C-alpha cells in the first residue's frame, strides 16, 4: 500500500485554485472548481477529487479544455433550456445548468437542462446536493457511448462501448439531511481505478476484466485494454444506455453518426408544485426516520441514508485532513512545477 500525506482541506483548496489560475482560469472559476474537487475528497470520493488536477492541466495544454470559458444559455423555454459549456470546466457548466434548472422549477414546477460541449463534471452528487439543499428534487446524468470508446462493454458484449455513465438523485427533507444517491452504472467508477492504482492496491473481484475478457483485480489490466463491468448485469447496462441516449439526444445539434454521442442532463423538481410544503417535508422526514429504525444486519452499526457516508467522511476529514497518496501528490507537484506554482509543505 502506498504512503499517504494527510493534508488540510483548506491547503488543498488553495493549492488547487492557484494551479488553475496559473493555467489561465479566471479567479472565480478556479475557486469554484477547487471547491468542487476538494469537497469530493472530503466526501470520501477521492476518485473525483484532486487526483484529476494533472489530467485537467494536460487537457488545457491539448486544447480539449478551455480553462477560461464561461457557460451560457443558448435555448430558453419556460421549463427547459440548453446550455453551451463551451468546452470549459464541466464543474462550472453543470453547476450553472443546475442553477438554471432550479430557477425554472421554482417558476413552473420542473426544469430540465441539457449541457452541450461539456467536459468531465466531477462528482455528480455535488449537483444533487446543490439542489436538495435548496429544497428541490434532482436528477443528474452524464452518459456517452460509441464503438470502441469509453470504459465498459454492453451486457453480453466484449468490446468497450460505454463510459461509466453515472446517475445522481437528490431528495430534500426538513429535519432530514438531504439524501443523495450517486453511482456509476459500472461496478466501479474509472476514477476509483485511478485511486487504486495510485495506492498500489487491488480492485474488488468482479469489477473489471482484462483485454482478453478474463476476470482481474489488477488496475493495470484495465489500462492495458481491459473493461469495467456494468453493475447488476443487464440492469446496469440498461441504465448506462439510458444516460447515453438522453445525454446525446437532448444535446444533439445534428443527427449522430457512427453510433457515437453523449451529454449531460440535469433536472430539478419543486415538490411544492405537487403538494404543500408541510405535507411533503413531513412525509419525507417520517419515511426517512422509519428507514433508520430497521434493525441492523450482522456487521453493521447503523442503517444509513443515502448521503450519510459522505457526511460522515466530511466531518472526519475536515478534522483530521485528507489522505493523499504519494503518487497523486507527486503528480500534482509535477503539474504545479510546470506552471510555476509553489507546493505547500505537508506531513
Phi, psi and omega in degrees: 000139183288156174290154182238145166258140174257110190242130177301143182301320180298322178295316179296317182295319179295317179298313182299315179300314182296323178296314182289325175298317179296335179274002176104013180271132175304148186308314184292323179289321178298319179295323180295312181293320178299316179300316182298312183296314182290326176297325176298316176299314180301324182282357179092005180255071182298338180297338183243017183256222187293348175301340182278347186304308182301321180294318179297319179296319178297322179293327176292324180291323182280346182093357179291328182242124176266102188295344183256000187289144175241133181290158175212153176282126180248349173214130189225117177235169184305318182236013180214154178204160170241130178249137173263114180283348176057027179060026174275195178298129180296328179298322179290314182295316183291321178294319176299316181296321179293323175300317178297315181298318180293321178298318179291322178297322178294334182268324187238351182107331179205147177224133178235127182230128175258142184242114176271159173051053186246131174275184180309128186259004176077215184283114182296328181301336179300319183284325175294321175296318179306318180283314184297324179295339178257011173092013182250143167287149185220148171225129179228133176220149179220105185231151176211153178206153177170147183307124175076002184257180174072210188231347191226150175266154172293158178304126182088356181260167182227033178210144178302137181211333184242154166286188175282347167044068184282161177225143173224143179231138178234137180229118178273152170232206175241296175281336183275135173299140179313131181265126185231120173261133183209114181206148169287154176273007169258166181301320174226154173283151180300325179298328179289334173290322174301316180297314179299320178298316180295328180274355185058042182248162176271160177267157176298142176304144179087008181270316185224166168234157178278183185296343177265002179086011180270140179303142181212157172239005183269116180306327181296331179294327177293314183286351175265015177114007179284188183222147171274143180273146174291143179286146176064022177061238185293337181289313177296322177300317180298317178294322179298315178297321179300313181298322180292318183290316180291322179295314180289316184296317184278346177254001186295137174252347176200163181302141179293150174234153176062019176071019184253146176173170178171174178167176182252136175228131176237143181226140174232138181233131178267111181302333183291348175282346185249330181203170179286156188298319181295320179294320180295302185295325177297321179291313181298312182297319181295314182290321179294318179297323180295323178300319184288349177272354179296132179303144183281147175281165180302131179094357181244143179267335181200160171269118183257147174277155176305133185097343180296313179300323179294317178297319179295318179295319180299319179296317183290316184283330173297329181279315191253351182102165181262126177285126180235118178301146181303321179299319179293315180299319180294322179294319177295319179299322178297316178295319180296317181299317180299331182262002179074028181260129181283132178275143176285157174278135183228163178284000000 
